[in-house]
Amino acid sequence: MNRRGYVALEATGLVIAALSAPAVIHGVLRPDTEVLGGVLDWAPGGRAGRLALLGFLALVSLTLGGWAHTRPEQPADQAGVTGETLGRPATPPEPADTSCAP
């Protein structure tokens, strides 16, 4: 998966978590309302099953979003034959100044 795929996975995970976590909290605090307007009525287990499903979706999406965020960048020595990274040419490091003059 390339960098754009990881960014898309991270964004999707965070959006799903941002939408489902408040729905779980709202469902717990207000037991007289439907969870997400009845969208999850197909889930077994009644109200507790729907809330558990929403909580599970929030946890999975946060986990996937966090995993995609922490994926390591491709090292420069593995970037390609030419040593380019993200379209920038590889440049050697500048030598350190070893003079003791003030």
Biopython code that builds the backbone (N, CA, C, O; Angstrom):
import numpy as np
from Bio.PDB.StructureBuilder import StructureBuilder

atoms = [
    (1, "MET", "N", (0.852, -1.167, 0.000)),
    (1, "MET", "CA", (0.000, 0.000, 0.000)),
    (1, "MET", "C", (0.900, 1.232, 0.000)),
    (1, "MET", "O", (1.898, 1.287, 0.720)),
    (2, "ASN", "N", (0.537, 2.211, -0.811)),
    (2, "ASN", "CA", (1.345, 3.417, -0.868)),
    (2, "ASN", "C", (0.907, 4.415, 0.202)),
    (2, "ASN", "O", (-0.014, 4.157, 0.978)),
    (3, "ARG", "N", (1.577, 5.540, 0.224)),
    (3, "ARG", "CA", (1.332, 6.552, 1.259)),
    (3, "ARG", "C", (-0.105, 7.072, 1.216)),
    (3, "ARG", "O", (-0.713, 7.299, 2.262)),
    (4, "ARG", "N", (-0.639, 7.257, 0.036)),
    (4, "ARG", "CA", (-2.014, 7.756, -0.076)),
    (4, "ARG", "C", (-3.019, 6.759, 0.495)),
    (4, "ARG", "O", (-4.029, 7.153, 1.079)),
    (5, "GLY", "N", (-2.741, 5.475, 0.325)),
    (5, "GLY", "CA", (-3.618, 4.464, 0.888)),
    (5, "GLY", "C", (-3.639, 4.506, 2.407)),
    (5, "GLY", "O", (-4.692, 4.360, 3.027)),
    (6, "TYR", "N", (-2.462, 4.708, 3.007)),
    (6, "TYR", "CA", (-2.398, 4.810, 4.461)),
    (6, "TYR", "C", (-3.109, 6.066, 4.963)),
    (6, "TYR", "O", (-3.774, 6.037, 5.998)),
    (7, "VAL", "N", (-2.967, 7.162, 4.228)),
    (7, "VAL", "CA", (-3.640, 8.404, 4.621)),
    (7, "VAL", "C", (-5.152, 8.227, 4.518)),
    (7, "VAL", "O", (-5.890, 8.686, 5.390)),
    (8, "ALA", "N", (-5.615, 7.570, 3.466)),
    (8, "ALA", "CA", (-7.052, 7.331, 3.299)),
    (8, "ALA", "C", (-7.576, 6.413, 4.395)),
    (8, "ALA", "O", (-8.665, 6.640, 4.921)),
    (9, "LEU", "N", (-6.812, 5.378, 4.746)),
    (9, "LEU", "CA", (-7.225, 4.471, 5.809)),
    (9, "LEU", "C", (-7.271, 5.199, 7.146)),
    (9, "LEU", "O", (-8.190, 4.989, 7.938)),
    (10, "GLU", "N", (-6.291, 6.047, 7.398)),
    (10, "GLU", "CA", (-6.274, 6.815, 8.643)),
    (10, "GLU", "C", (-7.479, 7.748, 8.729)),
    (10, "GLU", "O", (-8.150, 7.813, 9.759)),
    (11, "ALA", "N", (-7.747, 8.466, 7.646)),
    (11, "ALA", "CA", (-8.870, 9.403, 7.638)),
    (11, "ALA", "C", (-10.206, 8.679, 7.793)),
    (11, "ALA", "O", (-11.079, 9.132, 8.534)),
    (12, "THR", "N", (-10.364, 7.563, 7.100)),
    (12, "THR", "CA", (-11.605, 6.796, 7.199)),
    (12, "THR", "C", (-11.813, 6.276, 8.609)),
    (12, "THR", "O", (-12.916, 6.349, 9.150)),
    (13, "GLY", "N", (-10.748, 5.749, 9.201)),
    (13, "GLY", "CA", (-10.851, 5.236, 10.565)),
    (13, "GLY", "C", (-11.236, 6.309, 11.561)),
    (13, "GLY", "O", (-12.063, 6.077, 12.443)),
    (14, "LEU", "N", (-10.642, 7.480, 11.427)),
    (14, "LEU", "CA", (-10.951, 8.552, 12.360)),
    (14, "LEU", "C", (-12.356, 9.110, 12.155)),
    (14, "LEU", "O", (-13.010, 9.497, 13.123)),
    (15, "VAL", "N", (-12.825, 9.158, 10.921)),
    (15, "VAL", "CA", (-14.188, 9.634, 10.671)),
    (15, "VAL", "C", (-15.203, 8.658, 11.240)),
    (15, "VAL", "O", (-16.176, 9.077, 11.868)),
    (16, "ILE", "N", (-14.993, 7.360, 11.032)),
    (16, "ILE", "CA", (-15.920, 6.360, 11.577)),
    (16, "ILE", "C", (-15.926, 6.420, 13.091)),
    (16, "ILE", "O", (-16.989, 6.346, 13.708)),
    (17, "ALA", "N", (-14.748, 6.555, 13.703)),
    (17, "ALA", "CA", (-14.684, 6.655, 15.162)),
    (17, "ALA", "C", (-15.371, 7.921, 15.654)),
    (17, "ALA", "O", (-16.062, 7.901, 16.672)),
    (18, "ALA", "N", (-15.183, 9.020, 14.934)),
    (18, "ALA", "CA", (-15.801, 10.286, 15.343)),
    (18, "ALA", "C", (-17.322, 10.237, 15.243)),
    (18, "ALA", "O", (-18.012, 10.951, 15.971)),
    (19, "LEU", "N", (-17.845, 9.415, 14.361)),
    (19, "LEU", "CA", (-19.294, 9.297, 14.227)),
    (19, "LEU", "C", (-19.904, 8.249, 15.151)),
    (19, "LEU", "O", (-21.021, 8.428, 15.635)),
    (20, "SER", "N", (-19.187, 7.161, 15.399)),
    (20, "SER", "CA", (-19.777, 6.084, 16.185)),
    (20, "SER", "C", (-19.602, 6.260, 17.688)),
    (20, "SER", "O", (-20.478, 5.852, 18.451)),
    (21, "ALA", "N", (-18.503, 6.850, 18.135)),
    (21, "ALA", "CA", (-18.290, 7.020, 19.575)),
    (21, "ALA", "C", (-19.358, 7.909, 20.225)),
    (21, "ALA", "O", (-19.883, 7.532, 21.273)),
    (22, "PRO", "N", (-19.702, 9.062, 19.658)),
    (22, "PRO", "CA", (-20.782, 9.845, 20.270)),
    (22, "PRO", "C", (-22.135, 9.132, 20.225)),
    (22, "PRO", "O", (-22.969, 9.322, 21.111)),
    (23, "ALA", "N", (-22.346, 8.323, 19.205)),
    (23, "ALA", "CA", (-23.611, 7.575, 19.127)),
    (23, "ALA", "C", (-23.705, 6.567, 20.261)),
    (23, "ALA", "O", (-24.783, 6.359, 20.818)),
    (24, "VAL", "N", (-22.579, 5.937, 20.611)),
    (24, "VAL", "CA", (-22.577, 4.993, 21.739)),
    (24, "VAL", "C", (-22.854, 5.738, 23.040)),
    (24, "VAL", "O", (-23.664, 5.297, 23.855)),
    (25, "ILE", "N", (-22.182, 6.858, 23.229)),
    (25, "ILE", "CA", (-22.385, 7.632, 24.459)),
    (25, "ILE", "C", (-23.832, 8.115, 24.554)),
    (25, "ILE", "O", (-24.450, 8.036, 25.615)),
    (26, "HIS", "N", (-24.361, 8.610, 23.449)),
    (26, "HIS", "CA", (-25.750, 9.065, 23.429)),
    (26, "HIS", "C", (-26.703, 7.906, 23.706)),
    (26, "HIS", "O", (-27.699, 8.070, 24.409)),
    (27, "GLY", "N", (-26.397, 6.744, 23.155)),
    (27, "GLY", "CA", (-27.255, 5.576, 23.376)),
    (27, "GLY", "C", (-27.236, 5.095, 24.810)),
    (27, "GLY", "O", (-28.247, 4.602, 25.310)),
    (28, "VAL", "N", (-26.108, 5.231, 25.479)),
    (28, "VAL", "CA", (-26.015, 4.807, 26.883)),
    (28, "VAL", "C", (-26.726, 5.801, 27.785)),
    (28, "VAL", "O", (-27.431, 5.404, 28.712)),
    (29, "LEU", "N", (-26.548, 7.082, 27.523)),
    (29, "LEU", "CA", (-27.117, 8.104, 28.405)),
    (29, "LEU", "C", (-28.608, 8.338, 28.190)),
    (29, "LEU", "O", (-29.299, 8.783, 29.106)),
    (30, "ARG", "N", (-29.108, 8.048, 27.007)),
    (30, "ARG", "CA", (-30.535, 8.244, 26.717)),
    (30, "ARG", "C", (-31.133, 6.936, 26.221)),
    (30, "ARG", "O", (-31.245, 6.727, 25.013)),
    (31, "PRO", "N", (-31.515, 6.063, 27.126)),
    (31, "PRO", "CA", (-32.023, 4.751, 26.723)),
    (31, "PRO", "C", (-33.383, 4.780, 26.017)),
    (31, "PRO", "O", (-33.797, 3.767, 25.453)),
    (32, "ASP", "N", (-34.080, 5.907, 26.037)),
    (32, "ASP", "CA", (-35.398, 5.963, 25.402)),
    (32, "ASP", "C", (-35.329, 6.284, 23.907)),
    (32, "ASP", "O", (-36.365, 6.268, 23.242)),
    (33, "THR", "N", (-34.154, 6.573, 23.360)),
    (33, "THR", "CA", (-34.018, 6.894, 21.939)),
    (33, "THR", "C", (-33.436, 5.703, 21.176)),
    (33, "THR", "O", (-32.808, 4.820, 21.760)),
    (34, "GLU", "N", (-33.657, 5.696, 19.869)),
    (34, "GLU", "CA", (-33.084, 4.658, 19.018)),
    (34, "GLU", "C", (-31.611, 4.954, 18.756)),
    (34, "GLU", "O", (-31.200, 6.112, 18.684)),
    (35, "VAL", "N", (-30.829, 3.896, 18.616)),
    (35, "VAL", "CA", (-29.412, 4.045, 18.323)),
    (35, "VAL", "C", (-29.253, 4.332, 16.832)),
    (35, "VAL", "O", (-29.637, 3.511, 15.999)),
    (36, "LEU", "N", (-28.700, 5.468, 16.496)),
    (36, "LEU", "CA", (-28.491, 5.918, 15.114)),
    (36, "LEU", "C", (-29.772, 5.911, 14.292)),
    (36, "LEU", "O", (-29.743, 5.614, 13.098)),
    (37, "GLY", "N", (-30.857, 6.226, 14.905)),
    (37, "GLY", "CA", (-32.119, 6.337, 14.183)),
    (37, "GLY", "C", (-32.629, 5.014, 13.637)),
    (37, "GLY", "O", (-33.404, 5.010, 12.680)),
    (38, "GLY", "N", (-32.225, 3.907, 14.207)),
    (38, "GLY", "CA", (-32.705, 2.604, 13.774)),
    (38, "GLY", "C", (-31.925, 1.981, 12.635)),
    (38, "GLY", "O", (-32.364, 0.978, 12.073)),
    (39, "VAL", "N", (-30.788, 2.543, 12.279)),
    (39, "VAL", "CA", (-29.980, 2.011, 11.174)),
    (39, "VAL", "C", (-29.460, 0.615, 11.511)),
    (39, "VAL", "O", (-29.318, -0.227, 10.624)),
    (40, "LEU", "N", (-29.181, 0.372, 12.776)),
    (40, "LEU", "CA", (-28.618, -0.920, 13.177)),
    (40, "LEU", "C", (-29.664, -1.872, 13.761)),
    (40, "LEU", "O", (-29.326, -2.725, 14.581)),
    (41, "ASP", "N", (-30.899, -1.741, 13.360)),
    (41, "ASP", "CA", (-31.934, -2.628, 13.887)),
    (41, "ASP", "C", (-31.731, -4.082, 13.483)),
    (41, "ASP", "O", (-32.308, -4.976, 14.102)),
    (42, "TRP", "N", (-30.933, -4.334, 12.467)),
    (42, "TRP", "CA", (-30.669, -5.704, 12.013)),
    (42, "TRP", "C", (-29.721, -6.447, 12.954)),
    (42, "TRP", "O", (-29.653, -7.675, 12.914)),
    (43, "ALA", "N", (-28.993, -5.722, 13.793)),
    (43, "ALA", "CA", (-28.004, -6.358, 14.677)),
    (43, "ALA", "C", (-28.719, -7.149, 15.774)),
    (43, "ALA", "O", (-29.670, -6.651, 16.375)),
    (44, "PRO", "N", (-28.265, -8.382, 16.038)),
    (44, "PRO", "CA", (-28.891, -9.188, 17.083)),
    (44, "PRO", "C", (-28.518, -8.676, 18.473)),
    (44, "PRO", "O", (-27.527, -7.965, 18.636)),
    (45, "GLY", "N", (-29.314, -9.040, 19.462)),
    (45, "GLY", "CA", (-29.005, -8.700, 20.841)),
    (45, "GLY", "C", (-29.746, -7.493, 21.366)),
    (45, "GLY", "O", (-29.487, -7.041, 22.482)),
    (46, "GLY", "N", (-30.669, -6.961, 20.574)),
    (46, "GLY", "CA", (-31.438, -5.811, 21.044)),
    (46, "GLY", "C", (-30.574, -4.566, 21.161)),
    (46, "GLY", "O", (-29.616, -4.383, 20.410)),
    (47, "ARG", "N", (-30.928, -3.720, 22.107)),
    (47, "ARG", "CA", (-30.227, -2.456, 22.294)),
    (47, "ARG", "C", (-28.776, -2.663, 22.711)),
    (47, "ARG", "O", (-27.885, -1.961, 22.233)),
    (48, "ALA", "N", (-28.540, -3.615, 23.591)),
    (48, "ALA", "CA", (-27.170, -3.896, 24.043)),
    (48, "ALA", "C", (-26.309, -4.390, 22.875)),
    (48, "ALA", "O", (-25.133, -4.035, 22.786)),
    (49, "GLY", "N", (-26.867, -5.187, 22.001)),
    (49, "GLY", "CA", (-26.129, -5.675, 20.844)),
    (49, "GLY", "C", (-25.759, -4.560, 19.886)),
    (49, "GLY", "O", (-24.655, -4.530, 19.343)),
    (50, "ARG", "N", (-26.714, -3.625, 19.681)),
    (50, "ARG", "CA", (-26.425, -2.490, 18.801)),
    (50, "ARG", "C", (-25.353, -1.583, 19.389)),
    (50, "ARG", "O", (-24.473, -1.111, 18.668)),
    (51, "LEU", "N", (-25.421, -1.335, 20.698)),
    (51, "LEU", "CA", (-24.398, -0.516, 21.340)),
    (51, "LEU", "C", (-23.040, -1.209, 21.329)),
    (51, "LEU", "O", (-22.011, -0.561, 21.135)),
    (52, "ALA", "N", (-23.035, -2.522, 21.538)),
    (52, "ALA", "CA", (-21.764, -3.262, 21.485)),
    (52, "ALA", "C", (-21.178, -3.220, 20.075)),
    (52, "ALA", "O", (-19.966, -3.077, 19.914)),
    (53, "LEU", "N", (-22.016, -3.342, 19.065)),
    (53, "LEU", "CA", (-21.542, -3.266, 17.688)),
    (53, "LEU", "C", (-20.959, -1.880, 17.383)),
    (53, "LEU", "O", (-19.905, -1.778, 16.754)),
    (54, "LEU", "N", (-21.625, -0.835, 17.815)),
    (54, "LEU", "CA", (-21.105, 0.514, 17.599)),
    (54, "LEU", "C", (-19.785, 0.732, 18.340)),
    (54, "LEU", "O", (-18.857, 1.335, 17.801)),
    (55, "GLY", "N", (-19.708, 0.245, 19.565)),
    (55, "GLY", "CA", (-18.452, 0.363, 20.318)),
    (55, "GLY", "C", (-17.329, -0.396, 19.651)),
    (55, "GLY", "O", (-16.194, 0.077, 19.602)),
    (56, "PHE", "N", (-17.644, -1.580, 19.133)),
    (56, "PHE", "CA", (-16.637, -2.376, 18.424)),
    (56, "PHE", "C", (-16.174, -1.658, 17.157)),
    (56, "PHE", "O", (-14.980, -1.633, 16.858)),
    (57, "LEU", "N", (-17.113, -1.076, 16.413)),
    (57, "LEU", "CA", (-16.744, -0.319, 15.212)),
    (57, "LEU", "C", (-15.850, 0.867, 15.563)),
    (57, "LEU", "O", (-14.896, 1.156, 14.841)),
    (58, "ALA", "N", (-16.149, 1.551, 16.658)),
    (58, "ALA", "CA", (-15.325, 2.690, 17.068)),
    (58, "ALA", "C", (-13.915, 2.232, 17.420)),
    (58, "ALA", "O", (-12.943, 2.870, 17.016)),
    (59, "LEU", "N", (-13.790, 1.128, 18.172)),
    (59, "LEU", "CA", (-12.464, 0.633, 18.553)),
    (59, "LEU", "C", (-11.664, 0.149, 17.349)),
    (59, "LEU", "O", (-10.472, 0.435, 17.240)),
    (60, "VAL", "N", (-12.307, -0.578, 16.451)),
    (60, "VAL", "CA", (-11.607, -1.084, 15.266)),
    (60, "VAL", "C", (-11.165, 0.070, 14.373)),
    (60, "VAL", "O", (-10.046, 0.060, 13.860)),
    (61, "SER", "N", (-12.025, 1.057, 14.183)),
    (61, "SER", "CA", (-11.651, 2.172, 13.325)),
    (61, "SER", "C", (-10.537, 3.005, 13.944)),
    (61, "SER", "O", (-9.665, 3.489, 13.222)),
    (62, "LEU", "N", (-10.543, 3.184, 15.263)),
    (62, "LEU", "CA", (-9.434, 3.892, 15.911)),
    (62, "LEU", "C", (-8.136, 3.109, 15.797)),
    (62, "LEU", "O", (-7.070, 3.687, 15.582)),
    (63, "THR", "N", (-8.228, 1.793, 15.941)),
    (63, "THR", "CA", (-7.033, 0.956, 15.819)),
    (63, "THR", "C", (-6.463, 1.018, 14.411)),
    (63, "THR", "O", (-5.255, 1.182, 14.240)),
    (64, "LEU", "N", (-7.309, 0.889, 13.410)),
    (64, "LEU", "CA", (-6.834, 0.971, 12.024)),
    (64, "LEU", "C", (-6.288, 2.352, 11.680)),
    (64, "LEU", "O", (-5.270, 2.468, 10.998)),
    (65, "GLY", "N", (-6.958, 3.389, 12.149)),
    (65, "GLY", "CA", (-6.470, 4.739, 11.909)),
    (65, "GLY", "C", (-5.124, 4.981, 12.571)),
    (65, "GLY", "O", (-4.239, 5.595, 11.975)),
    (66, "GLY", "N", (-4.966, 4.503, 13.796)),
    (66, "GLY", "CA", (-3.681, 4.642, 14.484)),
    (66, "GLY", "C", (-2.591, 3.826, 13.828)),
    (66, "GLY", "O", (-1.451, 4.280, 13.721)),
    (67, "TRP", "N", (-2.929, 2.623, 13.385)),
    (67, "TRP", "CA", (-1.945, 1.773, 12.707)),
    (67, "TRP", "C", (-1.484, 2.432, 11.408)),
    (67, "TRP", "O", (-0.292, 2.443, 11.098)),
    (68, "ALA", "N", (-2.426, 2.974, 10.661)),
    (68, "ALA", "CA", (-2.060, 3.629, 9.397)),
    (68, "ALA", "C", (-1.230, 4.884, 9.651)),
    (68, "ALA", "O", (-0.372, 5.237, 8.843)),
    (69, "HIS", "N", (-1.484, 5.552, 10.765)),
    (69, "HIS", "CA", (-0.725, 6.766, 11.080)),
    (69, "HIS", "C", (0.721, 6.456, 11.452)),
    (69, "HIS", "O", (1.617, 7.251, 11.170)),
    (70, "THR", "N", (0.950, 5.322, 12.074)),
    (70, "THR", "CA", (2.294, 4.998, 12.560)),
    (70, "THR", "C", (3.092, 4.137, 11.600)),
    (70, "THR", "O", (4.181, 3.681, 11.948)),
    (71, "ARG", "N", (2.578, 3.902, 10.402)),
    (71, "ARG", "CA", (3.351, 3.126, 9.436)),
    (71, "ARG", "C", (4.648, 3.851, 9.134)),
    (71, "ARG", "O", (4.626, 5.055, 8.880)),
    (72, "PRO", "N", (5.780, 3.157, 9.152)),
    (72, "PRO", "CA", (7.062, 3.831, 8.924)),
    (72, "PRO", "C", (7.205, 4.275, 7.474)),
    (72, "PRO", "O", (6.695, 3.641, 6.551)),
    (73, "GLU", "N", (7.914, 5.383, 7.307)),
    (73, "GLU", "CA", (8.234, 5.869, 5.966)),
    (73, "GLU", "C", (9.223, 4.909, 5.321)),
    (73, "GLU", "O", (9.951, 4.195, 6.011)),
    (74, "GLN", "N", (9.243, 4.900, 4.006)),
    (74, "GLN", "CA", (10.191, 4.055, 3.294)),
    (74, "GLN", "C", (11.587, 4.655, 3.439)),
    (74, "GLN", "O", (11.781, 5.832, 3.133)),
    (75, "PRO", "N", (12.567, 3.869, 3.900)),
    (75, "PRO", "CA", (13.924, 4.408, 4.050)),
    (75, "PRO", "C", (14.488, 4.880, 2.713)),
    (75, "PRO", "O", (14.130, 4.359, 1.657)),
    (76, "ALA", "N", (15.384, 5.881, 2.772)),
    (76, "ALA", "CA", (15.942, 6.466, 1.553)),
    (76, "ALA", "C", (16.766, 5.455, 0.764)),
    (76, "ALA", "O", (16.800, 5.517, -0.465)),
    (77, "ASP", "N", (17.428, 4.528, 1.447)),
    (77, "ASP", "CA", (18.252, 3.563, 0.729)),
    (77, "ASP", "C", (17.412, 2.505, 0.020)),
    (77, "ASP", "O", (17.948, 1.750, -0.791)),
    (78, "GLN", "N", (16.124, 2.427, 0.301)),
    (78, "GLN", "CA", (15.243, 1.482, -0.380)),
    (78, "GLN", "C", (14.270, 2.204, -1.314)),
    (78, "GLN", "O", (13.352, 1.584, -1.850)),
    (79, "ALA", "N", (14.465, 3.500, -1.510)),
    (79, "ALA", "CA", (13.508, 4.279, -2.289)),
    (79, "ALA", "C", (13.530, 3.909, -3.763)),
    (79, "ALA", "O", (12.493, 3.964, -4.424)),
    (80, "GLY", "N", (14.672, 3.539, -4.284)),
    (80, "GLY", "CA", (14.751, 3.186, -5.686)),
    (80, "GLY", "C", (16.190, 3.147, -6.142)),
    (80, "GLY", "O", (17.117, 3.335, -5.353)),
    (81, "VAL", "N", (16.361, 2.903, -7.410)),
    (81, "VAL", "CA", (17.706, 2.780, -7.958)),
    (81, "VAL", "C", (18.446, 4.107, -7.897)),
    (81, "VAL", "O", (19.643, 4.135, -7.611)),
    (82, "THR", "N", (17.750, 5.208, -8.163)),
    (82, "THR", "CA", (18.411, 6.507, -8.213)),
    (82, "THR", "C", (18.567, 7.149, -6.845)),
    (82, "THR", "O", (19.277, 8.147, -6.723)),
    (83, "GLY", "N", (17.935, 6.615, -5.820)),
    (83, "GLY", "CA", (18.033, 7.193, -4.486)),
    (83, "GLY", "C", (17.084, 8.348, -4.263)),
    (83, "GLY", "O", (17.223, 9.079, -3.281)),
    (84, "GLU", "N", (16.118, 8.531, -5.153)),
    (84, "GLU", "CA", (15.184, 9.626, -4.988)),
    (84, "GLU", "C", (14.096, 9.238, -3.993)),
    (84, "GLU", "O", (13.657, 8.089, -3.943)),
    (85, "THR", "N", (13.674, 10.215, -3.210)),
    (85, "THR", "CA", (12.602, 10.014, -2.260)),
    (85, "THR", "C", (11.543, 11.067, -2.512)),
    (85, "THR", "O", (11.816, 12.261, -2.389)),
    (86, "LEU", "N", (10.353, 10.651, -2.858)),
    (86, "LEU", "CA", (9.231, 11.546, -3.129)),
    (86, "LEU", "C", (9.574, 12.600, -4.175)),
    (86, "LEU", "O", (9.168, 13.756, -4.054)),
    (87, "GLY", "N", (10.322, 12.201, -5.204)),
    (87, "GLY", "CA", (10.628, 13.096, -6.294)),
    (87, "GLY", "C", (11.793, 14.025, -6.055)),
    (87, "GLY", "O", (12.159, 14.794, -6.944)),
    (88, "ARG", "N", (12.383, 13.976, -4.877)),
    (88, "ARG", "CA", (13.527, 14.839, -4.588)),
    (88, "ARG", "C", (14.807, 14.039, -4.788)),
    (88, "ARG", "O", (14.887, 12.897, -4.336)),
    (89, "PRO", "N", (15.813, 14.608, -5.452)),
    (89, "PRO", "CA", (17.060, 13.863, -5.649)),
    (89, "PRO", "C", (17.801, 13.683, -4.329)),
    (89, "PRO", "O", (17.734, 14.529, -3.437)),
    (90, "ALA", "N", (18.500, 12.576, -4.231)),
    (90, "ALA", "CA", (19.289, 12.307, -3.033)),
    (90, "ALA", "C", (20.519, 13.207, -3.036)),
    (90, "ALA", "O", (21.220, 13.298, -4.044)),
    (91, "THR", "N", (20.779, 13.860, -1.936)),
    (91, "THR", "CA", (21.945, 14.730, -1.815)),
    (91, "THR", "C", (22.810, 14.229, -0.669)),
    (91, "THR", "O", (22.292, 13.806, 0.365)),
    (92, "PRO", "N", (24.117, 14.275, -0.847)),
    (92, "PRO", "CA", (24.989, 13.828, 0.232)),
    (92, "PRO", "C", (24.969, 14.845, 1.374)),
    (92, "PRO", "O", (24.729, 16.028, 1.133)),
    (93, "PRO", "N", (25.212, 14.416, 2.596)),
    (93, "PRO", "CA", (25.225, 15.351, 3.716)),
    (93, "PRO", "C", (26.408, 16.305, 3.603)),
    (93, "PRO", "O", (27.467, 15.942, 3.091)),
    (94, "GLU", "N", (26.214, 17.524, 4.086)),
    (94, "GLU", "CA", (27.285, 18.505, 4.059)),
    (94, "GLU", "C", (28.319, 18.164, 5.125)),
    (94, "GLU", "O", (27.961, 17.702, 6.208)),
    (95, "PRO", "N", (29.612, 18.390, 4.828)),
    (95, "PRO", "CA", (30.634, 18.066, 5.827)),
    (95, "PRO", "C", (30.533, 19.026, 7.005)),
    (95, "PRO", "O", (30.163, 20.189, 6.845)),
    (96, "ALA", "N", (30.867, 18.523, 8.185)),
    (96, "ALA", "CA", (30.809, 19.328, 9.397)),
    (96, "ALA", "C", (31.978, 20.302, 9.427)),
    (96, "ALA", "O", (33.058, 20.007, 8.916)),
    (97, "ASP", "N", (31.755, 21.455, 10.022)),
    (97, "ASP", "CA", (32.794, 22.469, 10.165)),
    (97, "ASP", "C", (33.715, 22.053, 11.314)),
    (97, "ASP", "O", (33.293, 22.023, 12.470)),
    (98, "THR", "N", (34.959, 21.737, 11.001)),
    (98, "THR", "CA", (35.907, 21.262, 12.019)),
    (98, "THR", "C", (36.909, 22.320, 12.416)),
    (98, "THR", "O", (37.838, 22.037, 13.173)),
    (99, "SER", "N", (36.742, 23.536, 11.921)),
    (99, "SER", "CA", (37.707, 24.585, 12.268)),
    (99, "SER", "C", (37.426, 25.089, 13.686)),
    (99, "SER", "O", (36.281, 25.135, 14.135)),
    (100, "CYS", "N", (38.499, 25.463, 14.370)),
    (100, "CYS", "CA", (38.387, 25.962, 15.726)),
    (100, "CYS", "C", (38.476, 27.480, 15.782)),
    (100, "CYS", "O", (38.528, 28.052, 16.870)),
    (101, "ALA", "N", (38.495, 28.133, 14.644)),
    (101, "ALA", "CA", (38.617, 29.585, 14.605)),
    (101, "ALA", "C", (37.320, 30.223, 15.035)),
    (101, "ALA", "O", (36.242, 29.742, 14.688)),
    (102, "PRO", "N", (37.417, 31.335, 15.811)),
    (102, "PRO", "CA", (36.198, 32.010, 16.264)),
    (102, "PRO", "C", (35.510, 32.801, 15.188)),
    (102, "PRO", "O", (34.474, 33.415, 15.441)),
]
sb = StructureBuilder()
sb.init_structure("model")
sb.init_model(0)
sb.init_chain("A")
sb.init_seg("    ")
for serial, (resi, resn, name, xyz) in enumerate(atoms, 1):
    if name == "N":
        sb.init_residue(resn, " ", resi, " ")
    sb.init_atom(name, np.array(xyz, "f"), 0.0, 1.0, " ", f" {name:<3s}", serial, name[0])
structure = sb.get_structure()
